Amino acid sequence: MNPLAADLNELLEKNNPHVLAMLSDLGRNLFFPKGILSQSAEAKEKAHKFNATIGTATENGGPMFLQCIQDKLADFNPADIYPYAPPAGKPQLRQLWRDKMLQENPSQQAKHFSMPIVTNALTHGLAIIADLFVDEGDHLVLPDMMWGNYNLTFATRRKAAVRKYNTFTDAGGFDVEAFKACLNQSAEEKGKAVVILNFPNNPSGYTPTVAEGDALIAVIKEQAEAGCNIVVVTDDAYFGLFYEDSLKESLFGKLANIHPRVFSIKLDGATKEEFVWGFRTGFITFADGHSEANEQVLTAIEKKVLGIIRGTISNCPHPSQTFVIEALKSADFGVQKQQKFEVLKGRALRVKEVLDDERFAASWSYYPFNSGYFMCLKLKRVNAETLRLHLLDKYGVGAISINKTDLRIAFSCIAETDISELFELIYQAESDLAG
C-alpha cells in the first residue's frame, strides 16, 4: 500500500473507524499523489520568473487558443475556459454550490459536511462511490422501481449484490416497511449496506412525503444503532422539481451527522437542476456521522476521491464550470428557474388530468408521481415491450418499457398541449394489442 493511502487510512481509524470499515479494498488503497499537480500548484504560487511545470501551452501571458474557437466564446476570459480546472473543481463554483445547498435545504444548516467536489455529472459521482465503497458481494439496497444504470455502475463494474424492495404500498405511499425489511436483511447478512435514495425517483417520478422521509431516516438510524455500517447516497439528480405533496428538500440534511455508522453522500448537479444536460457538471458532498465536526474524516475521503478523479478523468471540463458560475451569479437565475419549474409542473398536473379519464381504467393504472421528469403506467392487458414497439412502429411514439407491465413516460419533453394526444395514441396502441 502506498504510504499516502496508509496515512489517510490512519486518519480514518483515529477519527471514525466505521468509515474505514465501509471502504472497499480499492478505497483503502486510494490516495491523491504528490506529483505533477501538487508541484504545479506550488510553482503557480512561487515561480515568479518562469513556470515550466504544467502541460499546457501559453502565449502572450495567457493560455494559447485558436481564434476560431474564441470567437464563439468572446464573452469569456480565455483563462476561464482553456486551462485545466483543479481536480476538485473551481473553488468559486464549489462555494457557490455549497451556498445554494444551504439556501434550498434548511435541514443542512448547522450540520457538518464537506465542500462539494465537482464531478462529470451524477453518473461519475455514482462511479466514484462504487469504487470507494463497494467490494464484490456488498449489498446495494434499492427500490424495485430504480434507474437501470445502477446495475451497470455497481453490479457490473463492482460486482455488488443488488437487493431490491417493493417501492409502493397498495395504498399508494412509499413502502417504508419493505425498505426496513430489506435493510435489516443486509445488516444481518453483511453488517454493511450501501443505500441509494433517489428522489424524485427515476422512473416513477415519486418523492416521499415528509412523514415517509422521516420514517426512512429512522429506519437507517435504527440499523446503525444495531451495529450496521451504512453508506447512504441521496441521488438528487432531479432536485427542486417537487410539484405537490412531497418533501421539498434533500434527505441528506437530516441524514448528516445522525450516527457514527452512517456516512452520508449527496449527489446533485447543474445537469438537470439548471437544464444543462450536456454540460456534465455535477457535485459530490460528504457528511460524517458524528454530531461534532470531524474534519479529518472528510479530508481523508476527499483526498481518496481526488485520487479516483486523478486516476480516471484527471479533472472535469473547465468551460462548463465557468458557465455554471455565471448562471449562479446572474440576477435572473432564480426567476428563470421558476419559470421552467412552472412549465414542468403544468405538464405533470396535466398528465394527471388526462389519466383520470375512466376510459383508460381497463388498460392501465398509474403509479404515484408528484415530482421530477417521469411517470409510469402499469399495464393490465398487454406486455410493455410489445406495446413500446407497436407504439413506435405504427404511431411514431417513443416510450420506455421498464419490465413486463411498466411503461415509463417522460412528460418533461412533451408540451402540455400535446399530452392529451400522447395518451390517446398510447390508448389506441394498447387497444390494438388487447383486441
C-alpha positions, 0 to 999 in steps of 0.5 A: 500500500502506498504510504499516502493511502496508509496515512489517510487510512490512519486518519480514518481509524483515529477519527471514525473507524466505521468509515474505514470499515465501509471502504472497499479494498480499492478505497483503502488503497486510494490516495491523491499523489504528490506529483505533477499537480501538487508541484504545479500548484506550488510553482503557480504560487512561487515561480515568479520568473518562469513556470515550466511545470504544467502541460499546457501551452501559453502565449502572450501571458495567457493560455494559447487558443485558436481564434476560431474557437474564441470567437464563439466564446468572446464573452469569456476570459480565455483563462476561464475556459482553456486551462485545466480546472483543479481536480476538485473543481473551481473553488468559486463554483464549489462555494457557490454550490455549497451556498445554494445547498444551504439556501434550498435545504434548511435541514443542512444548516448547522450540520457538518459536511464537506465542500462539494467536489465537482464531478462529470455529472451524477453518473461519475459521482455514482462511479466514484462511490462504487469504487470507494465503497463497494467490494464484490458481494456488498449489498446495494439496497434499492427500490424495485422501481430504480434507474437501470444504470445502477446495475451497470455502475455497481453490479457490473463494474463492482460486482455488488449484490443488488437487493431490491424492495417493493417501492409502493404500498397498495395504498399508494405511499412509499413502502417504508416497511419493505425498505426496513425489511430489506435493510435489516436483511443486509445488516444481518447478512453483511453488517454493511449496506450501501443505500441509494435514495433517489428522489424524485425517483427515476422512473416513477417520478415519486418523492416521499412525503415528509412523514415517509422521509422521516420514517426512512431516516429512522429506519437507517438510524435504527440499523446503525444503532444495531451495529450496521455500517451504512453508506447512504447516497441521496441521488438528487439528480432531479432536485427542486422539481417537487410539484405537490405533496412531497418533501421539498428538500434533500434527505441528506440534511437530516441524514448528516451527522445522525450516527457514527455508522452512517456516512452520508453522500449527496449527489446533485448537479447543474445537469438537470437542476439548471437544464444543462444536460450536456454540460456534465457538471455535477457535485459530490458532498460528504457528511460524517456521522458524528454530531461534532465536526470531524474534519479529518474524516472528510479530508481523508475521503476527499483526498481518496476521491481526488485520487479516483478523479486523478486516476480516471478523468484527471479533472472535469471540463473547465468551460462548463464550470465557468458557465455554471458560475455565471448562471449562479451569479446572474440576477435572473437565475432564480426567476428563470428557474421558476419559470421552467419549474412552472412549465414542468409542473403544468405538464405533470398536473396535466398528465394527471388530468388526462389519466383520470379519464375512466376510459383508460381504467381497463388498460392501465393504472398509474403509479404515484408521481408528484415530482421530477421528469417521469411517470409510469403506467402499469399495464393490465392487458398487454406486455410493455415491450410489445406495446413500446414497439407497436407504439413506435412502429405504427404511431411514431411514439417513443416510450420506455418499457421498464419490465413486463407491465411498466411503461415509463413516460417522460412528460418533461419533453412533451408540451402540455398541449400535446399530452392529451394526444400522447395518451390517446395514441398510447390508448389506441396502441394498447387497444390494438394489442388487447383486441 
